[in-house]
């Protein structure tokens, strides 16, 4: 049930302006602004407790912002008529009663949404839950509950999908299936906003990245920009590390020891370090350039490694 | 609205809770008839005989409360609000109507059991027999009390949002606060939902308040609390 969904000139699928959400004295989301482009898969990243789920709840209208606004297709979410055909949402937990079967859960949602009953069978097949559909949700594994939550989000074949930590609990096959599904939806003009605390895992799926930490925006751009923004380091192994460190410092670089006994050099490229060593008479046993991984970038932006 | 009601009705009948309440209601109805009509000695007055037919509206209050509060405990209220094509207040209203309809079914079941079991037993008792008018009034009063109690329970459940807390509060009020209040002012108790439901179901008789008056009192409480629940639902966050 895929169809071409986008047209030139569409407003941003989702636009968030100065969103703030406070619970008493605690600020969960702090002056957050971003847009989610139509036909794009946008990753919403941040460490645990960064405010991702709270922000998503405000974006879909489940939580009322303390300040700021969220728009879906240009309409303020506070005045938006909830419609499973426009917005499919999966926010953990899956929102199914443990004593109800998966099929009954979806049947009730299909009825509430005014969708034909056959959609229940279609989405159960899509997420691979046909055989478990008559079992009570309380007996489901975490991965099966995730699939049921995704089935509920997909029930209306929506233009926009908002998924909170959708890969949690999925096995590698499930993750690959989800990646393919989301990419196909985006290719057909659909829009996906998905949150995750695992940037490396989701990087293969997303086009754009919104990164938050402690409720505040720390990065908003394409995944390619983020990959290229990582500063590379030169890894050196030498018996004269102290001498080389002084030479590097004099040339404007910075050094630190890595876990394996090597020296990590920032601020100079591999050629500059090799020349410095040659001029200073430092014998290098090994030299290599290492580009920061997305995980390194993530930690760098969020301070995650220090927590 | 009909699609919302259909969805909410599917929810109310697809867990074992409805079965538990049906069994509980029937068991109570049988016990009540046996205790009143068999074990209470001679019943020679009409109000005493009517008591054997009385239902337990608090059971339906619990039905609505546990079900509606469970929507928040199990986070099923949020997905419903996200797909309902109407605002949250309307979705909650549909849920309350669904509990009223299923409450009517549960109430009808227990009433059939009560009447079917009690009438043959009461025919052996001395004094005037219950006329068809008496029986009709008791049945109607019980059904009205059941439906209004289910609505009130669902509205309270939406406000309290915790089944355990709701049940504890309800039981404390019914079994501790109301009896204490009745010691102070019996006519005051008649104006509470519990007192009015007791009169309406004929569990309580010989009071200053008529069945119709009790119906209006219970309806007024039900409407007021339902309105508050709908207004609050529109304003509060959903987990």
Interface residues (C-beta under 8 A of the other chain):
Chain A: X57 X60 X61 X62 X63 X64 X81 X82 X83 X84 X87 X89 X91 X93 X95 X96 X97 X98 X99 X100 X101 X104 X105 X107 X108 X109 X110 X111 X112 X113 X114 X152 X155 X156
Chain B: X3 X4 X6 X7 X8 X10 X11 X14 X15 X16 X17 X70 X74 X75 X76 X78 X79 X80 X81 X82 X83 X84 X85 X86 X87 X91 X235 X237 X238 X239
